[in-house]
Amino acid sequence: MTVNGVDEGTTDPDFEALLTYLKESRGFDFTGYKRASLMRRVRRRMSQINVTQFADYVDVLQVNAEEFVALFNTILINVTAFFRDQEAWDFLRDDVIPTLLAERTPDDPIRVWSAGCASGEEAYSLAIVLAEALGAEQFRQRVKIYATDVDDEALAQARHASYDPAAVESVPPDLLEKYFELQGDRYSFRSDLRRSVIFGRNDLVQDAPISRIDLLVCRNTLMYFNVETQTKILNRLHFALAPRGLLFLGQAEMLLSHTKIFDPFDLKRRVFRKAATAPSVLNRFVADTLITDRHGEVSGIGQLRELAFAASPVAQIVVTGDDVVALVNQPAEQMFGLSSRDVGRLLRDLEISYRPVELRAFIEQAKLERRAIRIKDVEWRRPASESSWFEVHVNPLANADSGLIGVSVVFHDVTSSRTLLDELEQAHRQLESTYGELQSTNEELETTNEELQSTNEELETTNEELQSTNEELETMNEELQSTNDELQVINDTLRGRTLELDEVNNFLESILTSIKAGVVVLDPDMRISVWNSGAEDLWGLRHEEADGQRLFGLDIGLPLDEIRSVVGSTLADPSFSAELELTAVNRFGRQIELRLVCGALRSPSGAPQGVILLMEARGTKPVE
């Protein structure tokens, strides 16, 4: 079969070598894509940089890392829009969603997966439809929308949830007013609903699927893959769906060859339901359990596992896929003040969810990305006790079918190792200092030896030269002594300056720590250079995490768009200052009235060096 001049039945060895290179060097597996459309897109990019041969293009990729970005943007064409194919979305709103809700109790969580979400329009369209059906409050409590794609740039854009007027033209005016906020010349999706939409990278061909999904939307994505890869993806999507879960495809996609694992809900609108039995999927997973040759059943295995978990010397907790605490061992109970009464409670209701480290975000990341996460250098300062240091391991737990059933969190106490490491580093610095002194002494000895050698040769030559050499040595000694005195004076002066600078720095640090209000200092590039304890209390971000970050790239509850123009004006005109009254959301999720003062940071000569922001909370109230 020939498509646009490319024979689907034949392959180009050089093109296949290019695909292999992309897979091995960058982890993107395009071998399952249809060759005709894939080759056409690659050739389009090659023509833009005047390269004609695939082998030559591999050479370009090897020497130019930025070319990967341009190639991926050409291959991963993100064609999307709000409520794309309006008739299908109307059917989803009027028939699919009511059916889905009717089959579940009012308290059941609803898990939705938007696979191939591109820049987020599809995921936010789903959020609007579900919020209209449930109401905003029920939506926030029950709905989780997992939106995934392989394009990191598109995911970054989706997380900002900010769109130009052309992008929201397809949104009905009443929904646009209800679910979007006009900020400047762009429309931003409501922040209170945006928290229920979780974006992450997932390759449908290679990565494990998200499990227990009630509604899976994968529109106009399968059509780019060949039949073999489509079969592999559809098996994964079938596994991801909960019993009687629904699959929503695009108009150009059908499941004629997969009727055994999906039943049609509405063929015209491409909506399918997970079949009650699916031999092609189930047999594959069951076969794995038949491989192990057991020699006999071990009695009391459940009790052994429980006792072994409880007796583990390392503190460990296990939570279910719904973030309910399932297991807590004895070291965890003793170290973090937990007890058997905490088993069965939601993790977010326990202090351990945010102290000594904010666990919930890492647990969500581990569940979404299906990989273990290691958190280093976690400090825990207990009252009336020295600081403890942990290395926390967050591991997703999957069953034999690769379905996520929970997450294990292990706290490795590395306090002694860290103390030893600090001592070793200090000893290393002392050794380096001693080595430098020895090396300097050795160089001086070598120089002295050379001088003595020269003097000895001069003595052997003539007594007159000896006298002359002695006079020269005396003169040199006086010069060296004078130079040494000068260096000593300079060294004393520098030591005094260093002490003065340390005192000034400590004084400034004391001032910033003593100020209860949040103080943030930005450099001319709007990167954070000062972030005091008041700012940490307001926004929950430590100064180690904030230093060097762009303020307008942080999602901390501060209405950044409202202060962007004020900061820009202050950088442009050092004499400009402003005071704003804002509404923000603090680190506890509470809405606060915020007084913000913005002024320029100037050098003694008056030259602009950045911006100073002073933030003071006037009061709090629950977020509506």
Solvent accessible surface area in square Angstrom, and as a share of the most:
residue,aa,sasa,rsa
1,M,173,0.77
2,T,91,0.53
3,V,43,0.25
4,N,110,0.57
5,G,69,0.66
6,V,31,0.18
7,D,54,0.28
8,E,55,0.25
9,G,67,0.64
10,T,82,0.48
11,T,86,0.50
12,D,46,0.24
13,P,107,0.67
14,D,66,0.34
15,F,1,0.00
16,E,43,0.19
17,A,58,0.45
18,L,0,0.00
19,L,0,0.00
20,T,62,0.36
21,Y,47,0.18
22,L,0,0.00
23,K,89,0.38
24,E,139,0.62
25,S,55,0.35
26,R,109,0.40
27,G,40,0.38
28,F,26,0.11
29,D,17,0.09
30,F,4,0.02
31,T,48,0.28
32,G,7,0.07
33,Y,27,0.10
34,K,74,0.31
35,R,35,0.13
36,A,3,0.02
37,S,22,0.14
38,L,2,0.01
39,M,16,0.07
40,R,93,0.34
41,R,22,0.08
42,V,0,0.00
43,R,109,0.40
44,R,107,0.39
45,R,42,0.15
46,M,3,0.01
47,S,72,0.46
48,Q,109,0.48
49,I,54,0.27
50,N,138,0.71
51,V,23,0.13
52,T,103,0.60
53,Q,103,0.46
54,F,8,0.03
55,A,53,0.41
56,D,69,0.36
57,Y,0,0.00
58,V,23,0.13
59,D,82,0.42
60,V,38,0.22
61,L,2,0.01
62,Q,108,0.48
63,V,128,0.74
64,N,64,0.33
65,A,64,0.49
66,E,139,0.62
67,E,7,0.03
68,F,7,0.03
69,V,72,0.41
70,A,27,0.21
71,L,0,0.00
72,F,22,0.09
73,N,67,0.35
74,T,21,0.12
75,I,0,0.00
76,L,19,0.09
77,I,67,0.34
78,N,61,0.31
79,V,89,0.51
80,T,38,0.22
81,A,38,0.30
82,F,0,0.00
83,F,14,0.06
84,R,90,0.33
85,D,52,0.27
86,Q,81,0.36
87,E,90,0.40
88,A,1,0.01
89,W,6,0.02
90,D,42,0.22
91,F,25,0.10
92,L,0,0.00
93,R,117,0.43
94,D,82,0.42
95,D,62,0.32
96,V,0,0.00
97,I,1,0.00
98,P,63,0.40
99,T,40,0.23
100,L,1,0.01
101,L,38,0.19
102,A,88,0.68
103,E,72,0.32
104,R,43,0.16
105,T,76,0.44
106,P,102,0.64
107,D,126,0.65
108,D,49,0.25
109,P,77,0.49
110,I,0,0.00
111,R,25,0.09
112,V,0,0.00
113,W,1,0.00
114,S,0,0.00
115,A,0,0.00
116,G,29,0.28
117,C,1,0.00
118,A,7,0.05
119,S,12,0.08
120,G,0,0.00
121,E,13,0.06
122,E,20,0.09
123,A,0,0.00
124,Y,0,0.00
125,S,0,0.00
126,L,1,0.00
127,A,0,0.00
128,I,1,0.00
129,V,8,0.05
130,L,1,0.00
131,A,3,0.02
132,E,79,0.35
133,A,52,0.40
134,L,31,0.15
135,G,33,0.31
136,A,33,0.25
137,E,91,0.41
138,Q,68,0.30
139,F,0,0.00
140,R,74,0.27
141,Q,122,0.54
142,R,25,0.09
143,V,3,0.02
144,K,75,0.32
145,I,0,0.00
146,Y,9,0.03
147,A,0,0.00
148,T,2,0.01
149,D,14,0.07
150,V,23,0.13
151,D,10,0.05
152,D,84,0.44
153,E,95,0.43
154,A,6,0.05
155,L,3,0.01
156,A,46,0.36
157,Q,87,0.39
158,A,0,0.00
159,R,118,0.43
160,H,117,0.52
161,A,0,0.00
162,S,25,0.16
163,Y,2,0.01
164,D,61,0.32
165,P,71,0.45
166,A,71,0.55
167,A,32,0.25
168,V,5,0.03
169,E,141,0.63
170,S,53,0.34
171,V,6,0.04
172,P,47,0.30
173,P,112,0.70
174,D,96,0.50
175,L,28,0.14
176,L,34,0.17
177,E,148,0.67
178,K,108,0.46
179,Y,3,0.01
180,F,11,0.05
181,E,80,0.36
182,L,113,0.56
183,Q,65,0.29
184,G,73,0.71
185,D,106,0.55
186,R,91,0.33
187,Y,45,0.17
188,S,6,0.04
189,F,0,0.00
190,R,51,0.19
191,S,56,0.36
192,D,22,0.11
193,L,0,0.00
194,R,55,0.20
195,R,146,0.53
196,S,8,0.05
197,V,10,0.06
198,I,36,0.18
199,F,19,0.08
200,G,3,0.03
201,R,79,0.29
202,N,7,0.03
203,D,11,0.06
204,L,17,0.09
205,V,11,0.06
206,Q,75,0.33
207,D,49,0.25
208,A,32,0.24
209,P,9,0.06
210,I,4,0.02
211,S,6,0.04
212,R,85,0.31
213,I,0,0.00
214,D,12,0.06
215,L,0,0.00
216,L,0,0.00
217,V,0,0.00
218,C,0,0.00
219,R,19,0.07
220,N,26,0.13
221,T,23,0.13
222,L,4,0.02
223,M,57,0.26
224,Y,52,0.20
225,F,10,0.04
226,N,47,0.24
227,V,112,0.65
228,E,144,0.65
229,T,11,0.06
230,Q,39,0.17
231,T,51,0.30
232,K,90,0.38
233,I,0,0.00
234,L,2,0.01
235,N,21,0.11
236,R,52,0.19
237,L,0,0.00
238,H,6,0.03
239,F,36,0.15
240,A,0,0.00
241,L,4,0.02
242,A,17,0.13
243,P,115,0.72
244,R,132,0.48
245,G,0,0.00
246,L,3,0.02
247,L,0,0.00
248,F,1,0.00
249,L,0,0.00
250,G,0,0.00
251,Q,81,0.36
252,A,72,0.56
253,E,8,0.03
254,M,70,0.31
255,L,7,0.03
256,L,143,0.71
257,S,90,0.58
258,H,21,0.10
259,T,86,0.50
260,K,146,0.62
261,I,4,0.02
262,F,2,0.01
263,D,65,0.34
264,P,79,0.49
265,F,62,0.26
266,D,31,0.16
267,L,90,0.45
268,K,128,0.54
269,R,60,0.22
270,R,44,0.16
271,V,0,0.00
272,F,6,0.03
273,R,27,0.10
274,K,36,0.15
275,A,11,0.08
276,A,106,0.82
277,T,95,0.55
278,A,1,0.01
279,P,65,0.41
280,S,63,0.41
281,V,3,0.01
282,L,89,0.44
283,N,98,0.50
284,R,112,0.41
285,F,26,0.11
286,V,82,0.47
287,A,49,0.38
288,D,75,0.39
289,T,82,0.48
290,L,137,0.68
291,I,138,0.70
292,T,96,0.56
293,D,112,0.58
294,R,176,0.64
295,H,180,0.80
296,G,48,0.46
297,E,150,0.67
298,V,93,0.53
299,S,100,0.65
300,G,47,0.45
301,I,75,0.38
302,G,46,0.44
303,Q,121,0.54
304,L,97,0.48
305,R,165,0.60
306,E,115,0.51
307,L,101,0.50
308,A,67,0.52
309,F,37,0.15
310,A,24,0.19
311,A,76,0.59
312,S,27,0.18
313,P,125,0.79
314,V,45,0.26
315,A,2,0.02
316,Q,36,0.16
317,I,1,0.01
318,V,17,0.10
319,V,0,0.00
320,T,45,0.26
321,G,7,0.07
322,D,75,0.39
323,D,38,0.20
324,V,42,0.24
325,V,2,0.01
326,A,36,0.28
327,L,82,0.41
328,V,19,0.11
329,N,1,0.00
330,Q,97,0.43
331,P,26,0.16
332,A,0,0.00
333,E,54,0.24
334,Q,152,0.68
335,M,47,0.21
336,F,28,0.12
337,G,68,0.65
338,L,18,0.09
339,S,31,0.20
340,S,86,0.55
341,R,199,0.73
342,D,14,0.07
343,V,66,0.38
344,G,52,0.50
345,R,104,0.38
346,L,55,0.28
347,L,2,0.01
348,R,146,0.53
349,D,81,0.42
350,L,11,0.05
351,E,93,0.42
352,I,5,0.02
353,S,0,0.00
354,Y,104,0.40
355,R,110,0.40
356,P,18,0.11
357,V,18,0.10
358,E,71,0.32
359,L,0,0.00
360,R,99,0.36
361,A,65,0.50
362,F,58,0.24
363,I,3,0.01
364,E,35,0.16
365,Q,60,0.27
366,A,0,0.00
367,K,14,0.06
368,L,9,0.05
369,E,62,0.28
370,R,42,0.15
371,R,115,0.42
372,A,61,0.48
373,I,16,0.08
374,R,138,0.51
375,I,19,0.10
376,K,114,0.48
377,D,89,0.46
378,V,10,0.05
379,E,60,0.27
380,W,32,0.11
381,R,180,0.66
382,R,83,0.30
383,P,127,0.80
384,A,120,0.93
385,S,61,0.39
386,E,153,0.69
387,S,37,0.24
388,S,9,0.06
389,W,50,0.18
390,F,0,0.00
391,E,37,0.17
392,V,0,0.00
393,H,50,0.22
394,V,0,0.00
395,N,47,0.24
396,P,30,0.19
397,L,62,0.31
398,A,60,0.46
399,N,69,0.36
400,A,71,0.55
401,D,48,0.25
402,S,53,0.34
403,G,5,0.05
404,L,6,0.03
405,I,101,0.51
406,G,3,0.03
407,V,0,0.00
408,S,6,0.04
409,V,0,0.00
410,V,20,0.11
411,F,2,0.01
412,H,60,0.27
413,D,80,0.41
414,V,42,0.24
415,T,39,0.22
416,S,89,0.57
417,S,65,0.42
418,R,71,0.26
419,T,68,0.40
420,L,101,0.50
421,L,96,0.48
422,D,68,0.35
423,E,98,0.44
424,L,102,0.51
425,E,79,0.36
426,Q,95,0.42
427,A,43,0.33
428,H,104,0.46
429,R,143,0.52
430,Q,107,0.48
431,L,121,0.60
432,E,96,0.43
433,S,63,0.41
434,T,66,0.39
435,Y,143,0.54
436,G,35,0.34
437,E,112,0.50
438,L,116,0.58
439,Q,87,0.39
440,S,52,0.33
441,T,67,0.39
442,N,76,0.39
443,E,95,0.43
444,E,109,0.49
445,L,114,0.57
446,E,94,0.42
447,T,69,0.40
448,T,65,0.38
449,N,96,0.49
450,E,117,0.52
451,E,70,0.31
452,L,113,0.56
453,Q,104,0.46
454,S,51,0.33
455,T,22,0.13
456,N,72,0.37
457,E,96,0.43
458,E,53,0.24
459,L,69,0.34
460,E,134,0.60
461,T,93,0.54
462,T,43,0.25
463,N,120,0.62
464,E,140,0.63
465,E,70,0.31
466,L,47,0.23
467,Q,107,0.48
468,S,52,0.34
469,T,15,0.09
470,N,57,0.29
471,E,93,0.42
472,E,109,0.49
473,L,66,0.33
474,E,114,0.51
475,T,71,0.42
476,M,86,0.38
477,N,98,0.50
478,E,122,0.54
479,E,105,0.47
480,L,108,0.54
481,Q,100,0.44
482,S,56,0.36
483,T,64,0.37
484,N,85,0.44
485,D,70,0.36
486,E,103,0.46
487,L,105,0.52
488,Q,94,0.42
489,V,98,0.56
490,I,92,0.47
491,N,65,0.34
492,D,68,0.35
493,T,70,0.41
494,L,108,0.54
495,R,125,0.46
496,G,29,0.28
497,R,145,0.53
498,T,73,0.43
499,L,105,0.52
500,E,99,0.44
501,L,115,0.57
502,D,68,0.35
503,E,118,0.53
504,V,77,0.44
505,N,88,0.45
506,N,97,0.50
507,F,131,0.55
508,L,92,0.46
509,E,107,0.48
510,S,62,0.40
511,I,69,0.35
512,L,40,0.20
513,T,77,0.45
514,S,79,0.51
515,I,61,0.31
516,K,184,0.78
517,A,19,0.15
518,G,0,0.00
519,V,11,0.06
520,V,0,0.00
521,V,16,0.09
522,L,0,0.00
523,D,43,0.22
524,P,83,0.52
525,D,87,0.45
526,M,45,0.20
527,R,95,0.35
528,I,3,0.02
529,S,64,0.41
530,V,41,0.23
531,W,10,0.03
532,N,9,0.05
533,S,42,0.27
534,G,3,0.03
535,A,0,0.00
536,E,44,0.20
537,D,88,0.46
538,L,20,0.10
539,W,11,0.04
540,G,45,0.43
541,L,35,0.17
542,R,132,0.48
543,H,80,0.36
544,E,110,0.49
545,E,76,0.34
546,A,0,0.00
547,D,67,0.35
548,G,38,0.37
549,Q,86,0.38
550,R,120,0.44
551,L,2,0.01
552,F,29,0.12
553,G,59,0.56
554,L,29,0.14
555,D,135,0.70
556,I,25,0.13
557,G,23,0.22
558,L,11,0.06
559,P,29,0.18
560,L,21,0.11
561,D,68,0.35
562,E,101,0.45
563,I,0,0.00
564,R,108,0.40
565,S,79,0.51
566,V,18,0.10
567,V,0,0.00
568,G,29,0.28
569,S,45,0.29
570,T,0,0.00
571,L,42,0.21
572,A,88,0.68
573,D,69,0.36
574,P,33,0.21
575,S,93,0.60
576,F,74,0.31
577,S,74,0.48
578,A,24,0.18
579,E,98,0.44
580,L,43,0.21
581,E,107,0.48
582,L,10,0.05
583,T,64,0.37
584,A,3,0.02
585,V,29,0.17
586,N,18,0.09
587,R,121,0.44
588,F,134,0.56
589,G,39,0.38
590,R,113,0.41
591,Q,38,0.17
592,I,1,0.01
593,E,72,0.32
594,L,0,0.00
595,R,55,0.20
596,L,0,0.00
597,V,42,0.24
598,C,0,0.00
599,G,19,0.18
600,A,18,0.14
601,L,56,0.28
602,R,123,0.45
603,S,18,0.12
604,P,150,0.94
605,S,102,0.66
606,G,35,0.34
607,A,49,0.38
608,P,70,0.44
609,Q,90,0.40
610,G,1,0.01
611,V,0,0.00
612,I,62,0.31
613,L,1,0.00
614,L,59,0.29
615,M,2,0.01
616,E,73,0.33
617,A,45,0.35
618,R,138,0.50
619,G,34,0.33
620,T,78,0.46
621,K,89,0.38
622,P,92,0.58
623,V,56,0.32
624,E,159,0.71
